[in-house]
Amino acid sequence: MKKTFILPTILAMAIITFSSTRVHADTVTDITTPNGQGFSPSNYNAINAPNVNADPRPGIFQLGYVHYNCVPDKIWDLEAFGYDGTTNALDYIGGFNPLKTINADGVNWSLGDIFISSNPVTNPSFTITDGHVVDYSNGANGYQYAIHFTRPASGTAITYTIYDLTSTTQLQTVYFNQNMNSGPYALDYSHLGGATIVGGGTAVVQTDTGAQVNSLLNETLFNTVTDLASNDNYVVSVPLEALTSLGLTVFDASLTEQCGNDALQGSGIATNLVVVPEPSSLGYVLAGVLFLYGSGFLRRKLQA
């Protein structure tokens, strides 16, 4: 029995060794798309007015812009979605700090949930009550998933929870009527309508300069934009493996703020991280096997 299984056992160990490394060829790509309030500068409020060419991405009007007739300030600016193929993660980049609320008009405004769907979303009609926050059902053609952020009392690690939504999950609109096209602000956590938790964890909120974001998103023009290069940008990366394991591939993402001052949309293709052979590891292990056999150690064992 010893003669029969020594060499196969070593080869099996070699296979286990080289199969344990995850490899992915993709890099972080910018998946930002024009948001829902229109596609021309007249529909936006430029932060660096009258500069209406702040965003170097043709037709996007996200970087350096907020919604029309809204506060034109960097701290409200939602700038980009990125998809990281090496970690299967969705990246948020913007001037709004997810770790804090922004106080304006005596109200502390917060960043909303990220809503995700693999199908075109049709928001059902809803009635505005008292001109402000209203809940409405997600609907049969609504969003499939939501990523909810919970701010920490201190520190830079933010907690996220991923929900699988139903048609009866209640969504909150943004506060101001003029910004209703920003999309839903957040889940109503007292009326989840059977939504279930499918994932979660913590993510470190990074503060990056324009040059770092430029490198992160493989953009050649971002760092030439004064607003991005000279001010802090906050970056949060949320792994999507819980969703790709449920079959998510092509997806749309939507994010806004409680007041709807700005909104962010993206469209990408997610892939599961696949365990694949790493040739270099295999080479090292097999070289060791051949060395042992050539030195006579294995031959003596096999002949024993």
Secondary structure, 3 states (H helix, E strand, C coil): CHHHHHHHHHHHHHHHHHHCCECCCCCEEECEECCCCCCCHHHEEECCCCCCCCCCCCCCCCCCEEECCCCCCHHHCEEEEEEECCCCEEEEEECCCCCCCEEECCEEECECCEEEECCCCCCCCCCCECCECCEEECCCCCCCEEEEEECCCCCCEEEEEEEECCCCCEEECCCCHHHHHHCCCEECCCCCCCCEEEEEEEEECEEECHHHHHHHCCCCCHHHCHHHHCCCEEEEEEECHHHHCCCCCEEEEEEEECCCCCEEEEEEECCCCCECCCHHHHHHHHHHHHHHHHCCHHHHHHHC
